[in-house]
Amino acid sequence: MPDDSSIFLAGTLFDDKGGWTADSQFIEQTGSSYLLAHGLGNPVADAVTEFKVERHGEYHIYIRTRNWIAGWSDANSPGVFSANIDGKALPHLFGNASPDWDWEYGGSLMLEHGRHLIKIHDLYGFDARFDSVLLTTSDKKPDGSTEGIRALRKKYLSSANEEKDAGHFGLVVAGAGCAGMCAALSAARDGVKVALIQDRDVLGGNNSSEVRVGLGGRLNIGKYPSLGYLLNEFGPSAKGNARPQEIYEDDKKMDIILKEKNITLFLGYKVSGAEVINGRIVSVSAERVDDYSRIRIGGDLFADCTGDGTLGVLAGADWAMGREAASVYGEPSAPEKSDGQTLGASLQWYCVEEDGPQEFPDIDWGLRISEGTAQKVRRGQWYWEVGMLDDQIAEAEMIRDYGMYVAYSNWSFVKNHASYREEYSKSRLAWVCHVLGKRESRRLLGPVVLTERDLREFRTYPDGCVSTSWYIDDHKPDPYNAAHFKDPWLSIGCLTPLDYYPIPFRCFFSRSVCNLFMAGRDISVSHLALGTTRVMRTCAMVGEVVGMAAGICFRHGILPGDVYPGHWEELDRMMSKGAGDPTLPYVQTYTLVDTTAERSENC
């Protein structure tokens, strides 16, 4: 451990981040948020901060970083950067060493007592990254592990040692994608005081401008046609995967939450712990993703709308991930043996046409793309899908990085080597997503687990409520792509026709944590059944119903498992009315149902 004269600088707390982007999505895996030089092949502006030296002496400089392409290429990494202190460059280039997060040694400097300035300089604009800088008089390399970086923060960042009581709420919602927003709004409109926790700076999850996935599925269908008007109040009014930022109407989402008097929004906080007593959550801890300060939020009821089942896992809820064997639920399309394969994550991108020639680096560190394997497109769509054979939780950063790696590789080939490259001479790579658009990871298990057999045989339950509209849409690696690449990066959709199916309410709460609801892609379904429940409009209606059920629980002092059958008539009335305003202009008339699995860049 470094001595007490050491100086610890967290990247997310730099005075000026320049063109570097704060990335908090892998804090579970890496131990930190970090700064990312996501310049699409153009170096980003320097990240700069001042620091104070209390004691004159020789300081060893370490920066925690990693070589992000090391898993696929032996070439020098494009994710390298330099550092200088008070205008003096350190002799080491960072980011070309370990494939794992670790401290790289940059040399030593004599530093006088007083104020100094450090600049982190990106060289190539291809996703260099660092989370912290350490200046220490000790000659011992610090511990670069996840536990080590957390220990250093606790020692040197006062904010990391703070935990404030943020209050007690009737419902605490973790995750503010479409499902979490609807759960919070629905409960709040029923008089429940709601805490809404979101680990990013924008709302909307996959439908935000960070990820840019269009809303899929139908609203206002089935037995309860009033469900869905709530999403219509803040859902974007135009279709679009991988479209310009304004299409996703982030401000509209933020506005509806901030105007709701019964919602307290905790933006930029990630749920990191849960206090559970006798199978019941009494509070959660949440960590601010930039300064690592913590808050404690108490509650009567909780809803996991994180997509990854993060809160449920922290609370000890039963969960599953991957494909179940056919013997588990008797599903005809399931494999003989259970495995870890999931629906993959999409990392989308697009180009724009300019008036003159546009260049893109002819990279030597990318995938070996050929005329036969290249994708001749101007937009990376839903079927640019990675991580299907990987662990969507433990390997999340690697999955995201591979998505960027293949996007850059394909674009470089199209721009510099393809026989049709002249068609792309004026095309500029305008946006590559750096936030994963996940379809599947952990699913929390409830009293009922919806299965493929339920859907195919249309076996309905007495507590059926939210209706699905998507076909059973299971994705698999594209056979041609998989034959040419060790890690496939294109998928095909395997569709099973399905009428509107009412999902049982008992899929919306945990069977093992008595006051935990769930809404979104982490509800209680099998891997195959997830193929119809996972699209965002369906997830939003699940959130709307969860918010209603939370109101009933709060009003009567009961738990989620008591709503059906004991208070079903009350929930039936509420679902028949809906939580949204049906008099507003209806703008949700696009991307209604996928019946073709068409792989078009214009979806």
N, C-alpha and C positions, 0 to 999 in steps of 0.2 A: 504494500500500500504506500503511495506517495506520502512525503512528509507534509506537515501543516502549512508550509510556505508555498505549496503547489497552487497553481491557478487553473481552474476548470472552467472551460467556456463551452456551453451547449450551443450547437449550431442554430437551433430554433430561437435562441435569445440574442443572436447577433443584432447589433444596432441597425445595420442595413443589410438585408439579405440579398440586395442586388437583384440579379435575375434568377437566383436559386429559389426553388420551390420547396416549401415545408411539406414533408410527406410523413403522415402519422399512421398509415394503414397497416404497417407491419410491426407495431410496437410490441405486440405479443411475442413475435418471433425474434426480433433483433434487440429488444430491450429499450429501444429509443425511437423517438421521431428523428428524422434527419433531413438535411438539405440536399436537394436533387437538382443537378444541372441539366434540366430537360429542355435543351435548346434545339432539338431536331437537326443536329449537325452544325449549328451555329453557336459558338462559345457564348455563354451568358455573362452578364455583368458580375463583377467581383462581389463577394460577400465580405463585409467589413465590420469590425467591432473594436472598441477600445477596451483595454484592461489595465488594471493597476498592479504594479509590483511593489510589495511592501518591503522586501529585503533584497538588496543588491546581491547579485551572484550569477553563477553560470546555471542556465536553465536548459534542460533537455526537453525537446518539443516532440510530442506524439500527437497524431491525429487518427481517430478511429474511423476506418473506411473498409472497403472491400473491392476486389476485382470482380465486377458483375458478369463478365463474359467467360470467366474461367471454366465454367461447366461445359462450354461448347466449343471453345477455341483456344489454341495455344499462342495465338498472335498477341501482340501488345494490346492492352486494353485501350479502348477509346475513352474510357471513363477516368481519365487522369487529370490531376490538378496540381498546381503549385501553391506555395504559401510564402508570404514575405512579412517580416516584422519590421516596422519603422523603415520601410523601403528596402530592406536587405532580404534578398531571396534566400530561402532555405535550399540546400543543395539537392534535396530529394524530391522526385516526382511521386505523388501519392496516387493510390488506386490501381496499381498494377501488380500487387503482390498476392495476398491470401484471398481465396474464394470465399472465405468466411469473414465475418466482421471481426476486426482485430486492430490493435494499435500499430501504426507504422511510425517508425522513428525518422524524424526529419533533421536530426542534428542538434547542436547546442549553440546558444548565444549568451553572451554576457549582457545582462539587463540591469539597468540602474533603477533605483527606487523612483516611482512616479508612474505617469501615464504613458501607455504605449499603444500602437495600432497594429492589428493583424489583418491582412487581406488574403482571402482564399480565391485563387484565380483558376477558372475552368479553361481547359485547353481546346476541347473539341466540340462541346455541346452535345455529347452523347452520354448523358446520364451519370456523370461522376457524382459521388455522394460522400458525405461525411456527417457524423452525428455530433462529435465533440472534439475539442482541442484541449490537450493537457500540457502545461508547462510545469516542470518539476525539477527540483535540485537533486532528486534521487536518481541514481543511475540504474535503477531496477525497472524493467518494463512492467507497466501496469497490466492487470488482468483484463483481457479483452472480451471475456464471456458476457453473456446476458446478465448473469448475477454480478459480475465484476463492474459493469457500467452502472448498474442500479446502486451498488454500494458506493461508488465514487460520487454519484449525484447526491446521495443521502449525506455524504460527508461534506461536500463542498457547495451544494446549492441549498440555501435556506428554504427556498420554496418547496423543495422535495421533502421537507420534514414537517410541513404544515398539513393539517387536516381540519377543515372547518365544518361545523354543523350547518348544513344547507336547509334544514327544516324537515318537516314530516308532511306527507301528502297522502291523499286517498288512493291515487294510482301513480306508480312510477313506471314510465315507459322508456325502455332502453332501445335506441335506434329510431331515427327520424327519416326513414324512407317513406314511401307512400303508405305502407301498412301502419307504421308507427305514428305518422301524422294523423291518419284517420282514427286510430285508437285514441290518441290524445284529444282530438277535436270532438269525437263522439262522446267520450266520457265528460269532457269539460262542459259541453252543451247540456249535459244532464246534471250539472251541478257539482261534479267531482273536481276537487283540487288536484291538478295533474303536474307532475314533473316530467319533462321531456328531455332526455339526454341524447346528444348527438356528438359523435367523435370527430366530426369534420366541421368546416366553416359554412357549409351549405346544406340545405335540406333536399330531400327527394331521393336519396340513394342512387340506384341505377338510373333514375330518370332525371338526375341533376346534370348540370352542364359539365361536371367533372367526368362523368361516365358516358352520358348521352345515349341511353337506350330508350327507344320509344315505348309508350304504353301499349301493351298487348291485351287482348281479350275483350269481353263485353261487360258492360254495366247494365243495371236495371233490367234484369232477366229473371226467369224462373218464378218460384213461389213468392218471392219478395222483390217485386220489381222496383220498389223505392230505394233499395240498396244501390248505392253508386252515385247518387246526386251529390254526396259529400265530396268525392274525388273530383267530380265535375267542377266544383268551386275553385279548385287550385291546379288541376291538371292542365298541361299545355294544350293550346288550341290547334296545334299543327303536328303532323306525323314526323317521325324521324329517328332513325339510328344514325349516329355519326354525322350530325349536322352542325351548323354554326351555333355558338353559345346561346344566342337569344331565343332559339327555338324552345329551349327547356324552361324558360320563364322562372328562373330561380327567385326573383323578387316577388312574384306572385305567391310562391310557396311560403317564403319568409313572412310576407305581410299577413297572411291568414293566421299564422301561429302567433305572431306578436300582437295581433288585435284581440286574441281570445283572452279575456281577463282571468280565466281559471287555469291557464297554462303558464308555468314558469319554465322557460327554455334554458337549458344548460348546454351552450354551444361550445364545441371544442373540448368536450370531456369524454373520456373512454371509461366505461365500467370495468373496474379492475378487481373487485372483490365483492363478496356477499356474506352477510351475517345471517346464519340460518339457525333457528332454535326450534327443536321438535318438528322438523320438516316444513318449517314456515320461514320465509324470508322476512326479516325485520328491518334490514337496511342494506344499502349498497354503498360501496366506495367507488368514487370515480376520480380519475387522474386527468388533470389538464394536459393536453398533448404538447403544449409549447413550453411551459415552465415547470411541469411535473408536480404542481401543487395538487392537493387532494381535498375532496369534499365527501361528506357522509350524508346520504339522503335516506331518511326513514320513510316507510310507507306501510299501508294496510294491504295493498294489492300491487302486483308487479306484472309487467308484460314484456316478454322478450321479443323484440322486433328487429333484432340485430342481423338477421339472416344467417349468421354463423352459430346461433344458439349460445352466444357468449355468456349471457347472464344465467341461463339454465345450467350450463356446465359448471360455472362457478358455484352455483347453489346446490350442485349434486343431483340434478335432474337426470332421469333416464334419457339416453340419446342414442342415435345410430348414425352411421355414415357409410356410404358406398352401396353396392348392390347386394340385396339379400338373395340367398339361394332359393331355388324354386320350392324347396321343402319348407321354408319358413312360413310363407303365407299361401302356398299353393298357386303362385302366379305363373301362368303359362309362358310368359316371355322372359322370366328370370333365368339366370345361369344355373348350372348344376351346383356350383360352389359359390359361397359368398366371396366377394372381393371388394377392393377399395375403389373401383372405378366409379366416377361421378360424371354428371354433366359438367362440361368444362366452363372456363371463364373466357369471356370475349374481351379483347383489347382492340378497340376500334380506331380508325384513322381516316383522314380524307385529304385530298389535294384540291387546290384551286387553280384556275387558269389565269395567267398574267399576260400582259401585253408583249413582253419580251422573253428571251431565253432564261431559263432557270436552271441552276446547277445543283447537284447533290453529290456528296463525296462518293468516289468509287472505293468502297470499303474493302479491306482485305481480311477483316476479322469476322465476317458474317457467315451465314449458311451458304453452302455451295448450291446456289440456285441456277437452273438451266432454262433453256427455252421451253423444255417440256414440263418443267415443274413450276415455273413462274406464274403468278396470277396477273393477268392483264386487266387491271381494274384501277379505278381512281378513288375507291373508298373501301376500307376494310369493314366488312359487315359482320352479322351475327355468326356466320360460319367460320370466321377467323377465331378459332376456339382452341384454347391451350389448357393443359393441366388435367385432361380427362383421366390420365393414368397415374396422376400424382396425388399427393395429400394436399387437399385444398386449404388446410389449416397450417400444418407444419411447414409446407413448402410454398406458401403463398407468395413470398417475395420472388423466389425463383420462377414461379409460374408467370408472374407479371413481367419479369425481366425477359423471359423467353418470348412473350407476346411482343414486346418492343423489338427484340432481336430479329424476329422473323419479319416484322413490318419494315425495319430498316434494310434488311437483306434483300427482300423482294423489291423494294422501291429503288435501291441502288442498282440492281440488275436491270430493271425496266428503264431507268434513266440513262444507264451507261453502256449496256451490253445487248439489250434485246434488239432483234431485227426491226422492231417497230418503234424504236426509241425516239424517232423524229416526231411521232405522234404525241410524245410527252415532253417535247422540248420546252414548252411554255408552262408546264405543270409544276407547281410548287407544293411541296409537302407542308400543309398548313397546320395540321393538328394530329398528334398521336396521343391517345389516352395514356395516362400513367397510373390511373386508378382502376383496379380490376372490376369488371362487370361480372360478378359471380352469378351462377345459376344454382349451385348446390354445394353444400358442405354438410354440416351437422343438422340433423332433424331431431327435435325434441318429441318424446313419446307421451301420448295421452292415453286415456281409457280406451279410445278407439284408434286404431291405426288403419287409415284408408289404404286399400290395396288395388292392384290391377284387376283382380277378380270382381271386386265391388263395382268397379267402373264398367268393365266389359259386360258383366251380367246385369248391370243396372240394379244392384242390390241396394235399395235405399234404406235409410235409417229414420226412425221417428223424429230425431232431432236434426234432420237435414235442413240446411239454411242457405248459406251462400252457394250460388250455382256457378260451376265452372263453365267455360265456353270454349276453351282451347282443346284441341285434340290431345290424346296422350302422345306427347312429343318427346320421344327419347332420342338423344343424340349419341352418335358413335363416330369414332375417327374415320375420316374419308379414306377408303381403301387404297386409292392411288397415292394419295399423299403419305399415308402410313407406310406404304411399300418403299418410298424413296427417302424417308426421313426417320431417324431413330425416334425422335420426339415429334409426332404428328401435330400439325397446327391448323388443319382444316377439318370440319366435321360435316356430317350429313344428318338430316332429321329423319327419324323413323316414326311415321305417324300412324296412329290407330284411331279411326273415326269414333266420335263420342257425342251423344246428345248432352244438353245441359244437365249437369249432375249436381245435386245438392250435397255439399260437404257436411258431415255431421259436426254439430257444435262441439262434441266431445273430442274432436281433433284439435281444439283451440286452447286446451289447458293441460298442464302437466299431470301425470298420474302419480308422481312421486314428490313433488313440491306443491303443497296444497293451495298456495295463494299465487301461483304463477300461471298467467296466460301466455300464449304465443300467437303472433300474427306475422304473416309473410311467408317466405320460403322455408322457414324452420318449423312449420306445423307438423302434426303427427300423421305422416303419410309414409308409405314405402318409397323406395327409389323410383319405381315405375309410376306410381300414382303422382309423384311430384311433377311428372311430365305434363299434367293438366292444371295443377293448382298453383304453379310457380309464377305465372305471368302477373304483371303488376296491378292490373285492374282487379283481378280476382283477389290478390293479396290485400289491396286497399279495402275491398268489401269485408274481408275477414277482420281487418283492423276496426272497421266501423262496428261490426257486431261485437267484437271484444270490448270496445268502449261502452256499448250499451250494457253488456253483461256486467262490466265493472260497476256501472251505475246501480244496477240491481243489487249486486253484492254489497256495495257501500250503504245503500238505503236500508237493507234488511239485516246487515251484520252477518252475512253468509259468505261462503267460499265458492269459487268457480264450480266445484263439483256439486254444489247444491242447486244450481240454476236449473239443471235438467234432472229430473222432471218437475221438481217442486215449484219452480217459478217460471216454467216454460210459457205459460199463457201471457205473462207480462213481457217476456222477451219477444214473443210472437207479435204482440201489439206494437212494440217498438220497431221491430224489423219491418212490419207492414207500413209503418209511417216513414221510416228512414231518418237519418240524422242530418241530411243535407237539404238544401233549398231547391225544390223542384221548379221554382219560377224563374230561375236564372237561365240565361242563354245556354243551350246544350252544345258543348264543343267536343264531346268525346265520340266522334263518329269515324275514327280512323283505326287501322290495324286491329280489326275486330276479331278475326279468327284465322289461324293458319291451317289451311286445308291442303297445302301443296308442298310445304318445306322447300319452296323455291329459293335457290341461292342466287339472289340478285343483289347488286350493289345499290339498288334503288329502293330497298325495303324501307 
